[in-house]
C-alpha cells in the first residue's frame, strides 16, 4: 500500500497546503475553535467519513469498520495562541493578537490528509479489520488540556493505539524525530502565597518579614527538591512571577510567587505534591508567616510506547526515505497528548519544519515560519503508521 499512500498524498498536497493557509489566517483561541471545527467537519463529511461533533468545539471522524478488530487514533490539536504574528506572509493571521505560533494548523492539515488517504483505502482497511479514528481536539494550549474532554466524550472508546505529531522547527524538512520513552515532561503550576504582619523596614524584628521569607521560598524550595527527589526524574521548579510590596521602606503583609513544576518521571509526578507542601511549610516556619500552596496538576509526562515508535519509524523509512528518521531530545515542555497515553499506548513524533539551510525558528513566537512541505510529509507519516500499527504490536523500536 505504500505506493498508494505516496500517490494519494501527492494528489492532495496542494489542497492540504490551502487548508493550512486558511486555518492559519483564521486562528482561534482554546475552546473557541468554532470556525476551525466547522471547516474540518465539512472536509471530513464531504469525503464520506463518519463525523461526530464534540460538545463545544472539536470533532471525531471515523474510517473503516465500526466493529474493527483493531483501531488506531490520529490526533490533531485545533487551537492557536494569544500572540501577535509578525511574519508578514500573505496568509498571516487576520485576527489581532492571535496566531498559530505552535504549528497546530500544520497538525490539522496533516491529520486531514492522512484521513483522506486512508478513506481511499477503506476497502483494504475493512479486509484487515482495521479502523482509524481522527481526533480533532480543542484547547491543547491550556491546562489541563482538551484531551480530557475528548476522552470523557468517548474519543478513545475501542481505540488500541494513538499517534500524533508536533512541528519541530529545529529539524529539517523530510526528517522525523523519534524517541522511545519520555519525550515531554509533566507540567504543573505552583503558587505560594505568604501572609504575615507587615511594618516599617527599620523595625523588621517587629514584623514577620514576609519579603525575606518569600526570598527563601524562591531559592530554598527548588534547592530542597533537588536533594529530596531522584535527579533522574528531571525535576525542575522554575519561578516566573514574584509580587510583594509597593514601597521600598514598607514590609508588606502579603506576597506571592508563581511558577511551573516539570519532570520526566510519571511515578514522581504522582507523588511529589506532599513533598512540595512539606518543603514550603518548613522553609517559611522560622519567619512566622502563613503560607498557602496552590499546586495544580497540569499534564503528565508524555511517554512514547516502543511499538508505536516502531510503527512511526517503519512508515517514515518506507514513505519518506532511508534518512528520514533522526533522534530527538527530551523536552521539559508539556503536551496534553500525554493524557491519551494514560488510557492507551501510543507515541508522538516530531515533524521537521525547517527548510534545509534556512533559519531556525522557535515555537510560541510570532515570527514562526514553517516549510509547508512538512504537511504532505506528516500526512504520509501518519497514514503509513496507522497501517503499520497492527503489525508491530509486540515490536521494539531499534532507535
C-alpha positions as CSV (number, residue, x, y, z in Angstrom):
1,X,0.0,0.0,0.0
2,X,3.0,2.3,0.2
3,X,2.7,3.3,-3.4
4,X,-1.0,4.1,-3.0
5,X,-0.3,6.3,0.1
6,X,2.5,8.2,-1.7
7,X,0.4,8.8,-4.8
8,X,-2.6,9.9,-2.8
9,X,-0.6,12.3,-0.7
10,X,1.0,13.8,-3.9
11,X,-2.5,14.4,-5.3
12,X,-3.7,16.0,-2.1
13,X,-0.7,18.2,-1.4
14,X,-2.0,21.4,-2.9
15,X,-5.3,21.1,-1.2
16,X,-3.7,20.4,2.2
17,X,-1.5,23.5,1.9
18,X,-4.5,25.6,1.0
19,X,-6.4,24.2,4.0
20,X,-3.5,25.0,6.3
21,X,-3.2,28.6,5.0
22,X,-7.0,29.1,5.5
23,X,-6.7,27.9,9.1
24,X,-3.6,29.9,9.7
25,X,-5.3,33.1,8.5
26,X,-8.2,32.5,10.9
27,X,-6.7,31.3,14.2
28,X,-8.9,30.7,17.2
29,X,-8.1,30.5,20.9
30,X,-8.5,27.5,23.1
31,X,-12.1,26.4,23.5
32,X,-13.3,28.9,20.8
33,X,-12.3,26.9,17.7
34,X,-15.8,27.2,16.2
35,X,-14.8,28.1,12.6
36,X,-11.8,25.7,12.6
37,X,-14.1,22.8,13.7
38,X,-16.6,23.7,11.0
39,X,-14.0,23.8,8.3
40,X,-12.6,20.4,9.3
41,X,-16.0,18.8,9.8
42,X,-17.1,19.9,6.3
43,X,-13.9,18.5,4.7
44,X,-14.4,15.2,6.5
45,X,-18.1,14.9,5.8
46,X,-17.6,15.8,2.1
47,X,-15.1,12.9,1.9
48,X,-17.6,10.5,3.4
49,X,-16.1,10.0,6.9
50,X,-18.4,9.4,9.8
51,X,-18.3,12.7,11.7
52,X,-19.3,13.2,15.3
53,X,-19.0,16.8,16.8
54,X,-17.8,17.1,20.3
55,X,-19.6,19.3,22.9
56,X,-18.3,22.8,22.4
57,X,-15.6,22.5,19.8
58,X,-13.7,19.7,18.2
59,X,-14.8,16.6,16.4
60,X,-14.2,12.9,15.9
61,X,-14.1,11.3,12.4
62,X,-14.1,7.5,11.8
63,X,-12.9,5.4,8.8
64,X,-13.3,1.7,8.4
65,X,-15.5,-0.9,10.0
66,X,-17.4,0.0,13.1
67,X,-16.6,-3.4,14.7
68,X,-13.0,-3.4,13.7
69,X,-10.6,-5.8,15.4
70,X,-8.0,-3.0,15.7
71,X,-8.5,0.8,15.8
72,X,-5.8,3.4,15.6
73,X,-6.4,7.1,16.5
74,X,-4.7,10.0,14.9
75,X,-4.8,13.3,16.9
76,X,-4.6,16.9,15.8
77,X,-5.0,20.0,18.0
78,X,-7.0,22.9,16.8
79,X,-6.2,26.0,18.9
80,X,-3.9,28.9,18.4
81,X,-2.0,31.2,20.8
82,X,-2.7,34.7,22.1
83,X,0.3,36.2,20.3
84,X,0.7,38.7,17.5
85,X,2.0,37.3,14.3
86,X,4.9,39.2,12.7
87,X,5.8,37.0,9.7
88,X,4.2,39.3,7.0
89,X,3.2,36.3,5.0
90,X,0.1,36.6,2.6
91,X,-1.7,34.1,4.8
92,X,-0.7,35.6,8.1
93,X,-3.3,35.8,10.9
94,X,-6.2,38.2,10.3
95,X,-7.1,38.0,13.9
96,X,-5.5,40.7,16.1
97,X,-3.3,39.2,18.8
98,X,-3.9,35.6,17.9
99,X,-1.8,33.3,15.7
100,X,-0.8,29.7,15.0
101,X,2.7,30.0,16.6
102,X,2.9,26.4,17.6
103,X,2.0,24.8,14.2
104,X,-1.4,23.3,15.1
105,X,-2.7,24.4,11.7
106,X,0.0,22.1,10.2
107,X,-1.1,19.3,12.6
108,X,-4.7,19.6,11.4
109,X,-3.8,19.7,7.7
110,X,-1.6,16.6,8.2
111,X,-4.3,14.6,10.0
112,X,-6.9,15.7,7.5
113,X,-4.6,14.5,4.7
114,X,-4.0,11.1,6.5
115,X,-7.7,10.7,6.9
116,X,-8.4,11.4,3.2
117,X,-5.6,8.9,2.2
118,X,-7.0,6.2,4.4
119,X,-10.6,6.8,3.3
120,X,-9.4,6.0,-0.2
121,X,-8.0,2.7,1.2
122,X,-11.1,1.9,3.2
123,X,-11.8,-1.4,1.4
124,X,-8.3,-2.6,2.3
125,X,-8.8,-1.5,5.9
126,X,-12.1,-3.4,6.1
127,X,-10.4,-6.5,4.7
128,X,-7.8,-6.3,7.5
129,X,-10.3,-5.5,10.2
130,X,-8.6,-2.1,10.8
131,X,-10.3,1.2,11.5
132,X,-8.9,4.7,12.0
133,X,-10.3,7.4,14.2
134,X,-9.3,11.1,13.7
135,X,-9.4,13.2,16.9
136,X,-9.5,16.9,16.2
137,X,-9.0,18.2,19.7
138,X,-9.6,21.7,21.1
139,X,-7.7,23.5,23.9
140,X,-4.3,21.9,23.9
141,X,-2.7,25.2,24.9
142,X,-4.4,25.5,28.3
143,X,-4.0,23.2,31.3
144,X,-5.0,20.5,31.9
145,X,-5.8,20.4,28.2
146,X,-8.7,19.5,25.9
147,X,-7.6,15.9,25.7
148,X,-9.6,15.3,29.0
149,X,-12.8,16.4,27.2
150,X,-12.1,14.1,24.2
151,X,-11.6,11.1,26.5
152,X,-14.7,12.0,28.6
153,X,-16.8,12.1,25.4
154,X,-15.7,8.6,24.3
155,X,-12.9,9.6,21.9
156,X,-10.8,6.6,22.9
157,X,-13.5,4.0,23.1
158,X,-12.4,1.0,21.1
159,X,-9.0,2.5,20.3
160,X,-6.0,0.3,20.6
161,X,-3.3,2.8,19.8
162,X,-3.0,6.6,19.3
163,X,-0.4,8.5,17.2
164,X,0.3,12.2,16.8
165,X,2.9,14.6,15.6
166,X,4.2,18.0,16.6
167,X,6.0,20.6,14.5
168,X,9.7,20.9,15.3
169,X,11.5,23.9,13.7
170,X,14.9,22.6,14.7
171,X,14.5,19.5,12.5
172,X,14.9,19.7,8.7
173,X,12.0,19.1,6.3
174,X,11.9,15.4,5.4
175,X,13.0,14.2,8.8
176,X,11.1,12.9,11.7
177,X,12.4,13.0,15.3
178,X,11.6,9.8,17.2
179,X,12.3,8.8,20.8
180,X,11.1,5.9,22.9
181,X,10.2,6.7,26.5
182,X,9.6,10.1,28.0
183,X,9.7,12.8,25.3
184,X,8.0,15.7,27.1
185,X,7.5,16.4,30.8
186,X,4.8,16.8,33.3
187,X,3.9,20.4,33.7
188,X,2.1,21.8,36.8
189,X,1.6,25.2,38.1
190,X,2.7,26.1,41.6
191,X,1.7,29.3,43.5
192,X,2.9,30.1,47.1
193,X,1.1,33.0,48.8
194,X,2.5,34.3,52.1
195,X,0.8,36.5,54.6
196,X,2.0,38.0,57.9
197,X,2.4,41.1,60.0
198,X,4.0,43.9,57.9
199,X,5.6,47.1,59.1
200,X,8.4,49.6,58.7
201,X,11.7,48.3,57.2
202,X,13.6,50.0,60.1
203,X,11.9,47.6,62.5
204,X,11.9,44.1,60.9
205,X,12.1,42.5,64.3
206,X,8.5,43.7,65.0
207,X,7.2,42.2,61.8
208,X,7.0,38.8,60.2
209,X,9.4,39.8,57.4
210,X,7.4,38.4,54.6
211,X,9.7,39.7,51.8
212,X,12.7,37.9,53.3
213,X,10.6,34.7,53.7
214,X,9.4,35.0,50.1
215,X,13.1,35.2,49.0
216,X,13.8,32.0,50.9
217,X,10.9,30.3,49.1
218,X,12.3,31.4,45.8
219,X,15.7,29.8,46.5
220,X,15.2,27.1,49.0
221,X,12.2,25.2,47.7
222,X,13.8,24.3,44.4
223,X,17.1,23.5,46.2
224,X,15.3,21.1,48.6
225,X,13.5,19.4,45.8
226,X,16.8,18.8,44.0
227,X,18.1,16.9,47.1
228,X,14.9,15.1,48.0
229,X,13.9,13.8,44.6
230,X,15.9,11.4,42.4
231,X,17.8,13.6,39.9
232,X,17.0,11.1,37.2
233,X,13.4,12.3,37.4
234,X,14.4,15.6,35.8
235,X,12.5,17.7,38.3
236,X,12.7,21.5,37.6
237,X,10.8,24.1,39.7
238,X,11.2,27.5,38.0
239,X,9.5,30.7,39.2
240,X,8.1,33.1,36.6
241,X,6.3,35.7,38.7
242,X,7.0,37.3,42.1
243,X,4.9,40.0,43.7
244,X,5.4,41.7,47.1
245,X,5.1,45.3,48.3
246,X,4.8,48.7,46.6
247,X,7.2,50.8,48.7
248,X,10.9,50.4,49.5
249,X,10.5,51.2,53.2
250,X,7.5,49.1,53.9
251,X,7.5,45.4,54.7
252,X,4.3,44.1,53.1
253,X,1.7,41.8,54.7
254,X,1.1,39.7,51.6
255,X,3.2,38.4,48.7
256,X,3.2,35.6,46.2
257,X,5.5,33.6,43.9
258,X,4.3,31.5,41.0
259,X,6.0,29.2,38.6
260,X,6.0,25.8,36.9
261,X,7.0,22.4,38.1
262,X,8.2,20.0,35.4
263,X,9.5,16.4,35.5
264,X,10.0,13.4,33.2
265,X,9.2,10.6,35.7
266,X,5.5,9.7,35.9
267,X,5.8,8.0,39.3
268,X,7.5,11.0,40.8
269,X,4.8,13.3,39.3
270,X,2.1,11.2,41.2
271,X,4.0,11.5,44.5
272,X,5.6,15.0,44.6
273,X,2.7,17.1,45.8
274,X,3.0,16.3,49.6
275,X,6.8,16.9,49.4
276,X,6.3,20.4,48.0
277,X,3.8,21.2,50.7
278,X,6.1,20.0,53.4
279,X,9.0,21.9,52.0
280,X,7.2,25.2,51.7
281,X,5.9,24.8,55.3
282,X,9.4,24.1,56.7
283,X,11.1,26.9,54.7
284,X,8.8,29.6,56.0
285,X,8.3,28.3,59.5
286,X,11.3,30.3,61.1
287,X,9.8,33.6,60.0
288,X,6.3,33.1,61.5
289,X,4.4,33.8,58.3
290,X,1.5,31.8,56.9
291,X,1.8,30.0,53.6
292,X,-0.8,28.8,51.2
293,X,0.3,26.5,48.5
294,X,-1.7,26.0,45.3
295,X,-0.3,23.1,43.3
296,X,-2.4,22.5,40.1
297,X,-1.5,19.3,38.2
298,X,-1.4,20.1,34.5
299,X,-0.3,17.3,32.3
300,X,1.7,14.1,32.9
301,X,4.9,13.2,31.1
302,X,4.4,12.0,27.5
303,X,5.9,8.5,27.4
304,X,6.2,7.1,23.9
305,X,5.5,3.4,23.6
306,X,8.1,1.2,21.8
307,X,5.7,-0.5,19.3
308,X,4.1,2.9,18.5
309,X,7.6,4.4,17.8
310,X,8.3,1.3,15.7
311,X,5.2,1.9,13.6
312,X,6.2,5.6,13.0
313,X,9.7,4.5,12.2
314,X,8.5,1.9,9.7
315,X,6.3,4.5,8.0
316,X,9.0,7.2,7.9
317,X,11.6,4.9,6.3
318,X,9.1,3.4,3.8
319,X,7.3,6.6,2.7
320,X,9.7,9.5,3.3
321,X,13.2,8.0,2.8
322,X,16.1,6.0,4.3
323,X,17.4,9.1,6.1
324,X,14.0,10.2,7.4
325,X,14.4,9.2,11.0
326,X,16.5,11.2,13.4
327,X,16.9,11.1,17.1
328,X,15.4,13.8,19.2
329,X,15.9,15.1,22.8
330,X,13.6,15.1,25.7
331,X,11.9,18.4,26.4
332,X,10.6,19.8,29.7
333,X,7.7,21.3,27.8
334,X,4.2,19.9,28.5
335,X,1.9,18.3,25.9
336,X,-1.7,17.1,26.8
337,X,-1.3,14.3,24.3
338,X,0.1,12.6,27.4
339,X,-3.4,12.2,28.8
340,X,-4.4,9.9,26.0
341,X,-1.4,7.7,26.9
342,X,-2.8,7.2,30.4
343,X,-5.5,5.1,28.7
344,X,-4.0,3.6,25.5
345,X,-0.4,3.1,24.2
346,X,0.9,5.5,21.6
347,X,3.6,7.9,20.5
348,X,4.2,11.4,19.3
349,X,6.7,12.1,16.5
350,X,8.4,15.4,15.9
351,X,7.9,16.6,12.4
352,X,10.7,18.6,10.8
353,X,9.5,22.0,9.5
354,X,12.9,23.8,8.9
355,X,13.8,24.5,5.3
356,X,17.3,22.8,4.9
357,X,19.9,25.6,5.1
358,X,17.2,28.1,6.3
359,X,16.8,29.8,9.6
360,X,15.8,28.0,12.8
361,X,12.7,29.4,14.5
362,X,11.2,29.0,17.9
363,X,7.8,27.7,18.8
364,X,5.4,30.1,20.6
365,X,7.0,33.1,18.8
366,X,5.1,35.4,16.5
367,X,7.7,35.0,13.8
368,X,7.4,31.3,13.4
369,X,7.6,30.2,9.7
370,X,7.2,26.5,8.8
371,X,8.2,24.9,5.5
372,X,4.8,23.8,4.1
373,X,6.4,20.7,2.5
374,X,6.1,19.3,6.0
375,X,2.3,18.9,5.6
376,X,2.3,16.1,3.0
377,X,5.2,14.5,4.9
378,X,3.1,14.5,8.1
379,X,0.1,13.1,6.2
380,X,2.1,10.3,4.7
381,X,3.8,9.5,8.1
382,X,0.5,9.3,10.0
383,X,-1.3,7.3,7.3
384,X,1.6,4.8,7.0
385,X,2.0,4.5,10.8
386,X,-1.7,3.8,11.2
387,X,-1.4,1.0,8.6
388,X,1.7,-0.4,10.2
389,X,0.4,-0.3,13.8
390,X,-1.3,-3.7,14.0
391,X,1.8,-5.3,12.5
392,X,4.1,-4.1,15.2
393,X,2.1,-4.7,18.3
394,X,4.9,-6.6,20.0
395,X,7.8,-5.0,18.3
396,X,10.5,-2.9,20.0
397,X,12.0,0.2,18.3
398,X,15.6,-0.1,17.1
399,X,16.1,3.6,17.6
